[in-house]
């Protein structure tokens, strides 16, 4: 796992040697305090296959982050079937769309939506 903070966004990248599932999620939780004041983009697009259970592992953290810290939490998965997505998570296929999502959500928060 690699974490990089640029401007107001923390980029977390899945790497091929990372163990997916709860160990990966727990590693993110251990580092959460250092990135909690930023918008978070979690890039899972380098995974061979992203399953709904991989995305659901981050549902609780994403909800907490968006409600408590008033920041965005976006997952980048590559192509994925829409029926597999849990309610309330921002899941996009590309990094450009993730950056656009963060920007749109920042504008919405600034306008009070």
C-alpha positions as CSV (number, residue, x, y, z in Angstrom):
1,X,0.0,0.0,0.0
2,X,1.2,3.4,-0.9
3,X,-0.2,6.7,0.6
4,X,0.6,10.0,-0.9
5,X,-1.0,13.4,0.1
6,X,-1.3,16.1,-2.6
7,X,-3.1,19.3,-1.9
8,X,-6.2,18.3,0.1
9,X,-6.3,14.7,-1.2
10,X,-4.8,11.5,0.2
11,X,-4.2,8.9,-2.5
12,X,-4.1,5.4,-1.2
13,X,-3.0,2.8,-3.8
14,X,-3.3,-0.9,-3.7
15,X,-0.1,-2.7,-4.8
16,X,0.1,-6.2,-6.1
17,X,1.9,-7.5,-3.0
18,X,-0.9,-6.2,-0.6
19,X,-3.2,-8.7,0.9
20,X,-6.7,-7.7,0.1
21,X,-9.6,-7.9,2.5
22,X,-9.6,-7.1,6.2
23,X,-5.8,-6.9,6.5
24,X,-5.7,-4.2,3.8
25,X,-8.6,-2.3,5.3
26,X,-7.1,-2.5,8.8
27,X,-3.8,-1.1,7.5
28,X,-5.7,1.9,6.1
29,X,-7.5,2.3,9.5
30,X,-4.1,2.3,11.2
31,X,-3.0,5.2,9.0
32,X,-6.3,7.0,9.0
33,X,-5.5,9.6,11.7
34,X,-2.7,11.0,9.5
35,X,-5.0,11.4,6.5
36,X,-8.4,12.0,8.0
37,X,-8.3,15.8,7.4
38,X,-8.1,15.1,3.6
39,X,-10.4,13.9,0.9
40,X,-9.5,10.2,0.3
41,X,-9.2,8.5,-3.0
42,X,-8.6,4.7,-2.7
43,X,-7.3,3.3,-5.9
44,X,-8.1,-0.4,-6.3
45,X,-7.8,-0.4,-10.1
46,X,-4.5,-2.4,-10.1
47,X,-6.3,-5.4,-8.7
48,X,-7.0,-8.2,-11.2
49,X,-10.6,-8.5,-10.0
50,X,-12.5,-6.2,-7.7
51,X,-15.4,-8.0,-6.0
52,X,-18.3,-6.4,-4.2
53,X,-16.9,-7.8,-0.9
54,X,-13.7,-5.8,-1.4
55,X,-15.7,-2.6,-1.8
56,X,-18.0,-3.4,1.2
57,X,-14.9,-3.6,3.4
58,X,-14.6,0.2,3.1
59,X,-18.3,1.1,3.5
60,X,-18.1,1.8,7.2
61,X,-14.9,3.9,7.0
62,X,-16.3,5.8,4.0
63,X,-19.5,6.6,5.8
64,X,-17.6,7.7,8.9
65,X,-15.2,9.9,6.9
66,X,-17.9,11.7,4.9
67,X,-20.2,12.3,7.8
68,X,-17.7,13.1,10.6
69,X,-14.9,14.9,8.7
70,X,-17.1,16.3,5.9
71,X,-14.6,15.1,3.3
72,X,-14.9,12.8,0.2
73,X,-14.1,9.1,0.2
74,X,-13.9,7.8,-3.4
75,X,-13.0,4.3,-4.6
76,X,-11.4,3.8,-8.0
77,X,-12.1,0.2,-9.2
78,X,-11.8,0.1,-13.0
79,X,-14.8,-1.3,-14.9
80,X,-17.4,-2.8,-12.4
81,X,-21.0,-3.9,-12.6
82,X,-23.3,-1.3,-11.0
83,X,-25.4,-4.0,-9.3
84,X,-22.5,-4.9,-7.1
85,X,-22.1,-1.5,-5.5
86,X,-23.2,-0.9,-1.9
87,X,-25.5,2.1,-1.3
88,X,-23.8,5.3,-0.3
89,X,-20.3,4.7,-1.6
90,X,-18.7,6.8,-4.3
91,X,-17.2,4.2,-6.7
92,X,-15.8,5.3,-10.1
93,X,-13.9,3.5,-12.8
94,X,-11.0,6.0,-13.4
95,X,-8.7,8.3,-11.4
96,X,-9.9,11.3,-13.5
97,X,-13.5,10.6,-12.4
98,X,-12.4,10.3,-8.8
99,X,-10.7,13.7,-9.0
100,X,-13.9,15.2,-10.6
101,X,-16.0,13.6,-7.9
102,X,-13.9,15.2,-5.1
103,X,-14.0,18.6,-6.8
104,X,-17.8,18.4,-7.3
105,X,-18.3,17.3,-3.6
106,X,-16.1,20.2,-2.4
107,X,-18.2,22.7,-4.4
108,X,-21.4,21.2,-3.0
109,X,-20.0,21.4,0.6
110,X,-18.9,25.0,0.0
111,X,-22.5,25.8,-1.3
112,X,-24.0,24.1,1.8
113,X,-25.6,21.1,0.0
